Amino acid sequence: MTLSSDRVRFDEALPRALTIAYDVAAAGVDVLLVRDVLGRCSLIVDDREHHITSEVAADWTERLNSTLRPYAADRPLVFVTQLFAADELLGSKRIQSDLMHPRDKGHGQVRILENTVVGEDWAQVSTPTVETDGSRTHRTALYGFKGGVGRTTATAMLSRHLTDRGFVVLVVDLDLESPGAGPLLIAEALLPQYGIVDQLVESAVANAEGLDLVASTGYAPPSGRGELWVAPARGRGARGAPYAYVDKLNRVYSDIPGATFADRIESAVRACELAVARNTESGRRPDVVLLDSRAGIHDIAAITISRLCDLALLFGADNTQTWEGYGDLFAAWQSSGQARQIREKLRMVASMVPDSPQRPMDAYLTSFREHAWECFSALYDDDVPLPATGELVPGAFTPSLEDDSAPHYPIPILFEQGLVGLDAQNSPGWQSRAFVQAAYGDFLSIATRLITADPQNEAT
């Protein structure tokens, strides 16, 4: 009988494979560690300028097989000279450098290529597109690791608040499995004929031209200058034809020739932005786009946070589920080397903060802040002075627990019983009610400052 301690589990396989990869790289060759969709590992060794004897190759292969066991690929060791399209593989944009281990002098480089079914876009951080005239719409993602934290309601509140300040605002509902932003902001009869799912389906067959993707909510702000638009996940459909939303949803997640799913989502958001410009009398693109993201560790959320947004508001409650979830996510960013690129655009939102004799609001927020700081420590630089000078590493990002501008410092949204089960469609003017404004006051003020970068900034 084989004891469980003799087995190699998924969590152990990659560290073991990396150890072997660094031993191989010590011979002066570059190594690409490839992990397939089942978690099996293989080493691609660049032998173009180094001769590797058959004896050494056999030793490496046997070590990979015996150390990784079921997580060794069918061909655990492959040489670049044996590959048909080596340059294409070695030049993949999905390859990550292993930043966790410094490269020793005389050693080859070790890199990692993860092949996954979902989630790889969490490690692909990029900057939103800048227009040819140098301008760029500011995109803010609203994301919650768990559902039911009031993210969509907060999106609606923030969109109205920004519109009141004279901005052209577009809300894009990317929660395709559970659409909510559209119905919350606009009456069903005013929805555009098509939604995000239609753009994804039609663009896959080069048939997206002329889609009616956005609609004005009809909201008239006090300033008279702002506009509020919505791009729903689900449109109202064409008269006389069934709207097969589930059938469309089943087809949106695939890559197509020349475009990954991430490319397609980015194109869909951009198409909605351009549609607003075509429909406004001034031809203005949106000043601000709010992306209502799907909850959980899902590709849409990964693309929204890692690729599409300038600011990501991370919703959560002070509980184990929140901190374990974000802890896993932050650890993935750290291990993939993306922490530095993404951490300063993150900000925690403490949603539905209670205030009761059993748990006063101040005590709740203090606990939330402490747990968030512990969680974010995976993304922060170590607060360790240089041995020679006693000073911190130049440029180190080490915010303190009490730093109210730091990503971990929570923006509060207060819990109000009146918001539970609120039927927005049949409650006109619900956003203006005193208890709603009280619950969202701090959130709206701070989020607006983060988006505009100036608390006094108004659209012109």
SULKA-V999723 format. One record per backbone hydrogen bond with DSSP energy under -0.5 kcal/mol. NH is the residue of the N-H (numbers start at 1). CO is the residue of the C=O. E is the energy in kcal/mol with one decimal. If there is no record, write none. Layout:
BEGIN
nh->[NH	NH]
co->[CO	CO]
e->[E	E]
END
This chain:
BEGIN
nh->[3	6	7	9	12	13	13	14	16	17	18	19	20	21	22	23	24	25	26	27	28	29	31	32	33	33	34	34	35	35	36	39	41	42	43	44	44	45	45	46	47	50	52	53	57	58	59	60	61	62	63	64	65	66	67	68	69	71	72	73	76	76	78	80	82	83	89	90	91	92	95	96	98	99	101	104	107	108	111	112	113	115	115	116	122	123	124	125	126	131	134	138	139	140	141	142	143	143	145	154	155	156	157	158	159	160	161	162	163	164	165	165	166	167	169	169	170	171	172	172	173	173	174	174	176	178	179	184	185	185	186	190	191	191	194	196	197	199	200	201	202	203	204	205	206	207	211	213	215	217	221	224	227	229	229	230	231	232	236	237	241	244	245	248	249	250	251	252	256	259	264	265	266	267	268	269	270	271	272	273	274	275	276	277	278	279	280	283	287	288	289	290	291	291	292	292	293	293	296	298	302	303	304	305	306	307	308	309	310	311	312	313	313	314	314	315	315	316	319	323	324	325	326	327	328	329	330	331	332	333	334	335	336	337	338	339	342	343	345	346	347	348	349	350	351	351	353	356	364	365	366	367	368	369	370	371	372	373	374	375	376	377	378	379	380	381	384	386	390	396	398	403	404	406	409	411	412	413	414	415	419	420	422	424	426	427	430	432	433	437	438	439	440	441	443	444	445	446	447	448	449	450	451	452	453	457	459]
co->[1	3	4	7	9	9	10	10	12	13	14	15	16	17	18	19	20	21	22	24	25	24	109	44	31	111	32	42	33	113	40	36	71	34	76	32	42	43	78	30	45	47	50	51	53	54	55	56	57	58	59	60	61	62	63	64	65	68	69	41	73	74	43	45	79	80	85	86	87	89	92	112	110	97	98	102	104	25	31	96	33	35	113	114	119	120	121	123	306	135	131	287	137	289	311	291	141	313	315	150	151	152	153	154	155	156	157	158	159	160	161	162	163	162	167	227	288	229	170	290	171	231	172	292	174	175	176	180	181	182	182	187	187	188	212	232	233	195	196	197	198	199	200	202	203	202	208	211	230	228	219	221	167	169	227	215	171	230	192	193	238	242	243	244	245	246	248	249	259	256	260	261	262	263	264	265	266	267	268	269	270	271	272	273	274	275	276	280	168	168	138	170	140	289	172	290	142	291	144	296	298	299	300	301	302	303	303	304	139	139	345	141	311	312	347	143	313	349	317	319	320	321	322	323	324	325	326	327	328	329	330	331	332	334	333	333	338	339	342	343	312	407	314	411	316	349	413	359	360	361	362	363	364	365	366	367	368	369	370	371	372	373	375	376	376	397	382	391	386	393	396	400	402	403	406	348	410	350	439	353	416	417	419	422	423	424	427	429	430	433	434	435	436	437	412	440	441	442	443	444	445	446	447	448	449	454	165]
e->[-0.5	-1.7	-1.3	-0.6	-1.2	-1.3	-0.6	-0.9	-1.8	-2.7	-2.7	-1.9	-1.8	-2.5	-2.4	-1.6	-2.5	-2.6	-1.1	-1.9	-2.4	-0.6	-3.4	-2.5	-0.6	-3.3	-0.7	-2.8	-0.5	-2.6	-2.6	-1.9	-3.1	-2.1	-3.0	-3.0	-0.5	-0.7	-2.9	-2.5	-1.2	-0.5	-0.6	-0.6	-2.4	-2.4	-2.0	-2.4	-2.4	-2.4	-2.1	-2.3	-2.4	-2.5	-2.2	-2.5	-1.7	-2.2	-1.9	-2.6	-0.6	-0.5	-2.8	-2.7	-1.9	-2.0	-1.7	-3.0	-1.5	-1.5	-1.3	-3.2	-1.3	-1.3	-0.6	-0.6	-2.0	-2.9	-2.3	-3.2	-2.9	-2.6	-0.5	-0.6	-1.8	-1.6	-1.1	-0.7	-2.3	-2.9	-2.0	-1.9	-0.5	-2.9	-2.9	-2.6	-0.6	-2.7	-0.9	-2.1	-2.0	-2.1	-2.4	-2.7	-2.3	-1.9	-2.2	-2.4	-2.0	-2.4	-0.7	-0.6	-2.1	-1.7	-0.7	-3.2	-2.3	-2.2	-0.6	-2.8	-0.6	-2.5	-1.0	-1.9	-1.8	-0.8	-0.5	-1.6	-1.4	-0.9	-2.0	-1.7	-0.6	-1.2	-2.2	-2.1	-1.7	-1.8	-2.2	-2.3	-3.0	-2.4	-1.0	-1.1	-1.7	-2.8	-1.6	-1.1	-1.8	-2.7	-0.7	-1.0	-1.5	-3.2	-0.5	-2.2	-3.2	-0.5	-2.4	-1.9	-1.6	-1.0	-2.0	-2.0	-2.9	-2.0	-2.1	-1.1	-2.8	-2.6	-2.1	-2.4	-2.4	-2.3	-2.1	-2.3	-2.2	-2.4	-1.7	-2.0	-2.5	-1.8	-1.7	-1.6	-1.9	-1.3	-1.4	-0.9	-2.3	-1.8	-3.0	-2.7	-3.2	-0.6	-2.3	-0.8	-1.9	-1.1	-1.1	-1.5	-2.5	-2.7	-2.6	-2.5	-2.6	-1.9	-1.7	-1.2	-3.1	-1.5	-3.3	-3.1	-0.5	-0.7	-2.9	-3.7	-0.7	-1.7	-2.1	-1.8	-2.7	-2.1	-2.6	-1.8	-2.1	-1.9	-3.0	-2.2	-1.7	-1.9	-2.5	-2.6	-1.7	-1.2	-2.4	-0.9	-1.6	-2.4	-1.5	-1.4	-1.8	-2.4	-3.1	-1.8	-2.2	-1.0	-3.2	-1.3	-2.3	-2.7	-2.0	-2.2	-2.7	-2.7	-2.1	-2.4	-2.7	-2.5	-2.0	-2.1	-3.1	-1.0	-1.2	-2.3	-1.3	-2.4	-1.9	-4.2	-2.6	-2.2	-0.8	-1.4	-0.8	-1.6	-1.1	-1.8	-0.6	-2.4	-2.1	-2.7	-1.8	-1.4	-1.6	-1.1	-0.7	-1.3	-1.5	-1.3	-1.1	-2.5	-2.3	-1.6	-1.9	-1.1	-0.6	-2.8	-2.0	-2.7	-2.7	-1.9	-1.7	-2.3	-2.2	-2.7	-1.8	-2.0	-1.2]
END
